[in-house]
Amino acid sequence: MSSNKVTVTPEYLVIEPVGLNKMWSFTRRLRFPLEHVRGATFDPGMRDEPKGWRGPGLGLPGKLSGTFHTGGKRQFWNISGYDRAVVITLDPAERYDRLVITVEDPHQVVDAINNVVGAR
């Protein structure tokens, strides 16, 4: 089961944590205008990235959920394992610099986001 539901509309990218992930991440839904989305990549190598300090959220081996701060950047993580990790880069105008999420089909999500972002 996926940790996140991703919806791409003509105007917005919407990320909704699923089940208990809402509670662990202190997030019901994230919504970003597509003009503030730079792109998405499938990146299981995020395992080796520095996560920074957590606040608020959950941090367990293989399960990260919430806001993480590193190098002056603010990131939203909601992953269960790294094998289906998708990284979404956002405009500096947004409250997060990037989103790191686990989804059921990472290639489909990356293609959906990049196709819409690239069409602008």
N, C-alpha and C positions, 0 to 999 in steps of 0.2 A: 504494500500500500504506500502511496506517495505521502510525503510530509506536507505538500503544498499543491494547491489548485492554481493554475495559471490561466488567465483569460486575457486575450488580446482583442480589444475592440478597435474600431476605426480611430478612436481618440485616446484611449488609455490602455496601460498595462496594469492588470490587477493581479496581485498575489494574495492568496488566502491560505493561511496555515490550516491544516486539517486536524480535527479531533483535539487531543490534549496539547498539540503544538500551539494552539491559540493561547492556552494558559501558560505554557512554558516560555513562549516568546513574548508574552504580554502584548500580543498583536492579533487583532481580529482580521484586519485587511489592510493591505498597502495598495495605494492607487497612484500612478504616475502618468502625467501626460506623455504621449509618445514622443513629443519633441524634446523631452528631457531624458529619453532612453538612448544611450549611445550604441548599445549592441549587447550580444549574449554569446557565451562560449560554453562548450561542454568541457569541464576541467576536473577530472578525478585527482589531479595533482594538488588540489587545494589542501590535501592532508598535510603537506609540508609548509604551507603558508603560516606565518605568524598570525595568531588570532587576536592578540592584544588582551586588554582587560574587558571583562564582561560587565555589563550594567545597563539595564536589567536583563535577566535571562537565565538559562540553564547551560551548564558546561560539564559534560560527562564524556568519557572516552567514546568516540564515534557518534555522539549526539550533542550538537550545539544548537541552541535556539535562543534568539534574542539579539540585542544590540551589543556589538563589540567595537572597541576603540583601539586603534593602533596607528602609530606614526601620524597623529593629528587627523586621522580619517575615521569616519563613522560608518560601520558596515552592519547590515542585517544578515544574520546567519540563521537558517533553519534547515539543518541537514541531519539525516540518519544514515551514516556511512558516507563514503566519498565516491562510490562507484557510479552514482547517477547525479553528481554535482553539476549544477549550472551556475555560471557567474554572469550577472547582469550589471553592466557599467552604466552609471547615471550621470547626468549633468551636475556640475558643482552647485547649481541652484537648489538641488534637492537636499533633504536632510540626511540622506545616506549617499555615500560615494559609490557603493556597490552592494549588490544582494548576492548571497551565496545560498542556494536552495537545492533541495533534493526533489526531483520530480519523477513520475513514472516512466516517461519516455523523453530523455534529455535531448535527443537529436530533433525530435518533432518540436519541442518547445523552443530550442535555439533557432531552428529554421523559421518558425512562425514569427518570432520576435525580429530576427534579422531581415526577413522579407518585408515586413511592414516598415521597419526603420529605414531600410535601404530604398524603399519606394518613395520616401519623402523628398 
